[in-house]
Amino acid sequence: MTSRAGPTATPPGILGRAFTRLFMRHATVAAVETIADRFRLITLEGPALAGIAWTSGQKIQIAMGSAFVARTYTPIEWDPVAGRTRVLGYAHGDGPGSAWVHDVRPGDECDLFGPRRSVDVSAAAGPLVLFGDETSIGLGAALSSPVRAGAAVSCRFEVNDVAASHRVMAHFGLKDAALFGREADGAHIAAIEASLSALDAVGVTFVLTGKAPTIQRLRQALKRQAVPAKRIIAKAYWAPGKTGLD
């Protein structure tokens, strides 16, 4: 199969080429698996991915045809011997990231930056509860991996398509996960908030990811319950109408 350099054919400029050469890792798409509607499991490999020290929760940024236009993904696993990693892509819009997830094929080539710090749960005491959305499921799979030595993880996700998301949960074996179908009036967020008190009572660490407005609302609810700041980890992945969050 003829390889493609990325989602666009725009040649990189001098500065972009220099940045790519100095800071980014080159990889080839080894496999692409459609798990459910809009969800694709993408395997990347290459010599530049070998010998990497990676920790669950770290991120990579994949160039979308330019070193300065990138989208962020959470590796589910990383094999430093084989030089291979996997990410779960979710095509939720019309931007370059969604286009790449939809169109990417085995044999395509890409450049990526990282891995580097994003969600760090290393200092968390006790079990973890991950709140997020479709963009957070990869993180849930990484934190719940049987090869990760760490606290137990349960997940709470707001999603558009509950049936499709259930298939993704099953694929990764995320048995301790609850899905909340999005409602236009935000009623599903109230249902998530209602579960916070019981979780707080058992001393969990709350990991808030995904949509920025949802994170803000849950943080306010946790603050009202006097949950200590050291038991709240937050990372916004996206916000409506904005780019650049990761």
C-alpha positions as CSV (number, residue, x, y, z in Angstrom):
1,M,0.0,0.0,0.0
2,T,1.3,3.5,-0.8
3,S,1.9,5.4,2.4
4,R,0.4,8.8,3.0
5,A,2.1,11.5,5.0
6,G,-0.9,12.6,6.8
7,P,-4.5,14.0,6.5
8,T,-3.5,16.8,4.3
9,A,-1.1,17.2,1.3
10,T,0.2,20.6,2.4
11,P,4.0,20.5,2.4
12,P,5.6,21.6,5.7
13,G,7.5,24.9,5.8
14,I,11.1,25.3,6.8
15,L,10.3,26.0,10.4
16,G,7.8,23.1,10.5
17,R,10.4,20.7,9.0
18,A,13.0,21.8,11.6
19,F,10.6,21.3,14.5
20,T,9.5,17.9,13.2
21,R,13.1,16.8,12.7
22,L,14.2,18.0,16.2
23,F,11.3,17.2,18.4
24,M,8.8,14.8,16.8
25,R,8.9,11.0,16.4
26,H,8.0,9.4,13.0
27,A,5.6,6.5,13.0
28,T,3.6,4.3,10.7
29,V,0.0,3.2,11.2
30,A,0.2,-0.5,11.6
31,A,-3.5,-1.3,12.1
32,V,-6.9,0.4,12.3
33,E,-9.9,-1.3,13.9
34,T,-13.4,0.2,14.0
35,I,-14.8,-0.7,17.4
36,A,-18.1,1.1,17.1
37,D,-19.6,4.1,15.2
38,R,-17.0,6.9,15.3
39,F,-14.6,4.9,17.5
40,R,-11.4,3.6,15.9
41,L,-8.5,1.8,17.6
42,I,-5.2,3.0,15.9
43,T,-1.9,1.2,16.3
44,L,1.3,3.2,15.6
45,E,4.7,1.7,15.3
46,G,8.3,2.6,14.3
47,P,11.9,2.6,15.5
48,A,11.4,6.1,17.0
49,L,8.8,4.7,19.4
50,A,11.2,2.1,20.9
51,G,12.9,2.5,24.2
52,I,10.3,5.0,25.4
53,A,9.6,5.4,29.1
54,W,5.8,5.8,29.2
55,T,3.3,6.1,32.1
56,S,-0.5,5.6,31.9
57,G,-2.2,9.0,31.7
58,Q,0.5,10.6,29.5
59,K,-0.4,12.1,26.1
60,I,0.9,12.3,22.6
61,Q,0.2,15.0,20.0
62,I,-0.1,13.8,16.4
63,A,0.6,16.3,13.6
64,M,-2.3,17.0,11.3
65,G,-0.3,17.8,8.2
66,S,1.8,20.4,10.0
67,A,4.0,20.3,13.1
68,F,2.0,23.3,14.4
69,V,-1.5,21.8,13.9
70,A,-1.8,18.7,16.1
71,R,-4.4,16.8,18.0
72,T,-3.9,15.1,21.3
73,Y,-4.5,11.4,22.2
74,T,-4.0,9.3,25.2
75,P,-2.0,6.1,24.5
76,I,-3.7,3.0,25.9
77,E,-0.5,1.1,26.0
78,W,3.1,1.4,24.9
79,D,5.5,-1.4,24.0
80,P,9.0,0.0,24.2
81,V,10.6,-3.2,22.9
82,A,8.5,-3.4,19.7
83,G,8.2,0.3,19.3
84,R,4.4,0.3,19.3
85,T,1.6,2.2,20.9
86,R,-2.2,2.3,20.5
87,V,-4.7,5.2,20.8
88,L,-8.5,5.3,20.7
89,G,-9.7,7.9,18.2
90,Y,-13.2,9.4,18.4
91,A,-14.5,11.3,15.3
92,H,-16.9,13.8,16.9
93,G,-16.8,16.7,14.6
94,D,-15.5,18.1,11.3
95,G,-12.1,19.2,12.4
96,P,-8.7,17.8,11.3
97,G,-8.6,15.4,14.2
98,S,-11.9,13.8,13.4
99,A,-11.0,13.7,9.7
100,W,-7.7,11.9,10.5
101,V,-9.5,9.3,12.7
102,H,-12.1,8.7,10.0
103,D,-9.7,8.5,7.1
104,V,-6.5,7.0,8.5
105,R,-5.4,3.6,7.0
106,P,-2.7,1.1,7.7
107,G,0.5,2.2,6.0
108,D,-0.1,5.9,6.5
109,E,2.7,7.8,8.2
110,C,2.5,10.5,10.8
111,D,4.7,12.5,13.2
112,L,4.0,12.7,16.9
113,F,5.3,14.7,19.9
114,G,5.6,13.0,23.2
115,P,4.7,11.1,25.3
116,R,4.6,13.7,28.0
117,R,2.7,14.6,31.1
118,S,-1.1,15.1,31.0
119,V,-3.1,13.3,33.7
120,D,-0.8,12.2,36.6
121,V,-2.4,9.9,39.2
122,S,0.8,8.6,40.7
123,A,0.3,10.5,44.0
124,A,-3.4,9.6,44.3
125,A,-4.3,7.6,47.4
126,G,-7.1,5.0,47.3
127,P,-9.4,4.2,44.4
128,L,-9.9,6.4,41.4
129,V,-13.1,7.5,39.7
130,L,-12.7,8.8,36.2
131,F,-15.3,11.3,34.9
132,G,-15.2,12.2,31.2
133,D,-16.7,11.6,27.8
134,E,-15.9,9.8,24.6
135,T,-12.5,11.5,24.5
136,S,-11.7,10.1,27.9
137,I,-12.3,6.4,27.2
138,G,-8.7,5.8,26.1
139,L,-7.5,7.2,29.4
140,G,-10.0,4.9,31.2
141,A,-8.5,1.9,29.3
142,A,-5.0,3.0,30.1
143,L,-5.6,3.4,33.8
144,S,-7.6,0.2,34.0
145,S,-5.0,-1.9,32.2
146,P,-4.2,-5.2,34.1
147,V,-0.5,-4.5,33.5
148,R,-0.7,-1.2,35.4
149,A,0.1,-1.4,39.1
150,G,-2.1,1.1,40.8
151,A,-5.4,1.9,42.4
152,A,-8.7,0.5,41.2
153,V,-10.5,2.6,38.6
154,S,-14.2,3.1,37.9
155,C,-15.5,5.3,35.1
156,R,-18.4,7.6,34.6
157,F,-18.8,8.9,31.0
158,E,-21.3,11.3,29.4
159,V,-21.8,10.2,25.8
160,N,-23.9,10.8,22.7
161,D,-24.4,7.2,21.7
162,V,-24.9,4.9,24.7
163,A,-25.1,1.7,22.6
164,A,-21.9,2.4,20.7
165,S,-20.1,3.4,23.9
166,H,-21.2,0.2,25.6
167,R,-19.5,-1.7,22.8
168,V,-16.3,0.2,23.4
169,M,-16.5,-0.5,27.1
170,A,-16.8,-4.2,26.4
171,H,-13.9,-4.2,24.0
172,F,-11.6,-2.8,26.7
173,G,-13.1,-4.8,29.5
174,L,-14.2,-1.7,31.4
175,K,-16.7,-3.5,33.7
176,D,-16.9,-0.8,36.4
177,A,-18.2,1.9,34.1
178,A,-21.5,3.9,33.9
179,L,-22.7,5.7,30.8
180,F,-24.9,8.8,30.9
181,G,-26.6,9.7,27.7
182,R,-26.3,13.5,27.0
183,E,-29.5,15.5,27.3
184,A,-30.0,18.9,25.9
185,D,-31.0,20.4,29.2
186,G,-28.0,18.9,31.0
187,A,-30.1,16.7,33.2
188,H,-27.6,13.9,32.8
189,I,-25.0,16.0,34.6
190,A,-27.3,16.3,37.5
191,A,-27.5,12.5,37.6
192,I,-23.7,12.4,37.7
193,E,-23.6,15.0,40.5
194,A,-26.0,12.9,42.5
195,S,-23.4,10.1,42.7
196,L,-20.6,12.3,44.1
197,S,-21.6,12.1,47.8
198,A,-21.5,8.4,48.0
199,L,-18.1,8.3,46.2
200,D,-16.7,11.0,48.4
201,A,-17.7,8.9,51.5
202,V,-15.3,6.1,50.5
203,G,-12.4,8.5,49.9
204,V,-11.9,8.2,46.2
205,T,-9.7,10.5,44.1
206,F,-11.8,12.2,41.4
207,V,-10.2,12.5,38.0
208,L,-12.2,15.0,35.9
209,T,-11.5,15.0,32.1
210,G,-13.2,15.7,28.8
211,K,-15.5,18.7,28.2
212,A,-14.5,21.8,30.0
213,P,-18.0,23.0,31.1
214,T,-18.8,19.6,32.6
215,I,-15.5,19.6,34.5
216,Q,-16.2,23.1,35.8
217,R,-19.7,22.0,37.0
218,L,-18.4,18.9,38.7
219,R,-15.6,20.8,40.4
220,Q,-18.1,23.2,41.8
221,A,-20.2,20.4,43.1
222,L,-17.1,18.8,44.8
223,K,-16.1,22.1,46.3
224,R,-19.6,22.4,47.9
225,Q,-19.1,19.0,49.4
226,A,-15.7,20.1,50.8
227,V,-13.7,17.5,48.9
228,P,-10.0,18.2,49.5
229,A,-8.2,19.7,46.5
230,K,-5.6,16.9,46.7
231,R,-8.3,14.4,45.8
232,I,-9.3,16.2,42.6
233,I,-7.4,15.9,39.4
234,A,-8.7,17.8,36.4
235,K,-7.8,18.1,32.8
236,A,-10.0,19.6,30.1
237,Y,-9.6,18.0,26.7
238,W,-11.9,20.2,24.8
239,A,-14.5,23.0,25.0
240,P,-17.3,23.9,22.5
241,G,-16.1,26.4,19.9
242,K,-12.4,26.3,21.0
243,T,-9.3,24.6,19.8
244,G,-6.0,24.0,21.5
245,L,-7.2,22.2,24.6
246,D,-5.7,18.8,25.3
